Amino acid sequence: MSLVLSNVDVVYGGVIHVLRSANLEVPDGKMAVLLGSNGAGKTTTLKAISGLLRSDLGKVTAGRVHFDGADITNGAPTDIFGRGIVQVMEGRKVLEHLTVEQNLLVGAHRRSDQKAVKDDLQRVFGYFPRLPALLKRTAGYLSGGEMQMLLIGRALLARPKLLMLDEPSMGLAPILVEQLFEIIGRIKREEGLTILLVEQNARAAIGQCDYGYVMDGGRVVLHGTRAQLENNQDVQEFYLGYAGADGRNRFENIKHYRRRKRWLG
């Protein structure tokens, strides 16, 4: 199920212009990563797709969002969810007073195929073997890594066609980040899912993606395949942390990068 954003503008409250002519495509069964600094427009892009802009008084004011050939621009979140688009939001938004088991089953609340739900639950446990031992635990007392496993598992129980993950590695230890992205890559391959990932940990995200986009100031300023991103000097220096020949990211290189980003935009 492919996703296409064509020249999308987003404005909050009729005043604050956040996205500017954003173009993005995620082909069926592929994983794309959206990189950029805080405030670049990454989360707004996800909300423009999922319909959650309206909760922040935001709106797509120009351009269109298409999923599987259907125009979902400014659609109701429930309708978009019904089409198979599921967003795992940043900030570990579990239902804190419910158990892990209850949280997981919330993901399947619109399904009536109970036997298939049980089968899917076992498949989730295959990705996250830690969850079965936590089923009766109150979700609010889980660690950050356990909460992220729970949220992704809950999303999978909704049987998404497009899974959107917003900063899944935030606040996790490096070893957990590595494990999490290996699992996300495995889910993409085994489930045939289309995945759009917003992530600050560029190294981990690029390592699993098929394609990537870099955003700055509400615009897509750079895009390419995994190999193109890994070999791009700007991405190496400013997202993958590779230093120059003298071991430092020199000031004149930073100035050059900013000029180049404006040119690309």
PyMOL commands that set and color helices and strands:
alter all, ss='L'
color gray80, all
select helices_A, chain A and resi 42-50+52-56+77-82+100-106+114-127+131-134+139-141+144-156+174-191+202-206+226-231+233-238+251-264
alter helices_A, ss='H'
color red, helices_A
select strands_A, chain A and resi 3-12+16-26+31-35+58-67+70-71+85-88+162-166+194-198+211-216+219-225
alter strands_A, ss='S'
color yellow, strands_A
deselect
rebuild
show_as cartoon
